[in-house]
Amino acid sequence: MKKLFIASITATLLFSASAYSAGSTHSTAPASAAACAGCHGADGNSVVPNFPNLAGQHAAYIEKQLKDFREGYRKDATMAPFAKSLTDENIKELGAFYASQPAK
């Protein structure tokens, strides 16, 4: 079961990275943003209403939410595995990147 979970996360990351690189217009996106692109869009503007837009959010807000997911204060079966793999530096970079993206 654990191997299946790891394989599915790996496949998701690979497909997200491909989608991210194909649709990205911002060259300074941190590498960790590729994992976010599958749900939140390459520039943080989600095309699916179930996933919130990250573009244009305050960096501090994004950082707080990611840290809360990582530490378990916020619960979400999808976000938790992604957030747990992020360092404080990754989180800071993601916050800055999405804050710099125009909301659509």
PEBELMO-V296584 format. One record per backbone hydrogen bond with DSSP energy under -1.0 kcal/mol. NH is the residue of the N-H (numbers start at 1). CO is the residue of the C=O. E is the energy in kcal/mol with one decimal. If there is no record, write none. Layout:
NH&CO&E + NH&CO&E
//
This chain:
5&1&-2.3 + 6&2&-2.5 + 7&3&-2.5 + 8&4&-2.4 + 9&5&-2.4 + 10&6&-2.5 + 11&7&-2.5 + 12&8&-2.3 + 13&9&-2.6 + 14&10&-2.4 + 15&11&-2.7 + 16&12&-2.7 + 17&13&-2.6 + 18&14&-2.0 + 19&15&-2.4 + 20&16&-3.0 + 21&17&-2.7 + 22&18&-1.9 + 23&19&-1.6 + 24&20&-1.4 + 33&30&-1.8 + 34&31&-1.5 + 37&33&-1.4 + 39&36&-1.1 + 40&36&-2.9 + 41&37&-1.5 + 44&41&-1.2 + 51&48&-1.8 + 54&44&-2.9 + 55&44&-1.8 + 56&98&-2.6 + 57&54&-1.9 + 62&58&-2.0 + 63&59&-2.7 + 64&60&-2.3 + 65&61&-2.4 + 66&62&-2.5 + 67&63&-2.4 + 68&64&-2.4 + 69&65&-2.3 + 70&66&-2.6 + 71&67&-2.7 + 73&68&-1.5 + 74&68&-1.8 + 80&76&-2.4 + 83&79&-2.9 + 84&80&-2.4 + 86&83&-1.7 + 91&87&-2.4 + 92&88&-2.3 + 93&89&-2.5 + 94&90&-2.6 + 95&91&-2.5 + 96&92&-2.3 + 97&93&-2.7 + 98&94&-2.7 + 99&95&-1.9 + 100&96&-1.3
//
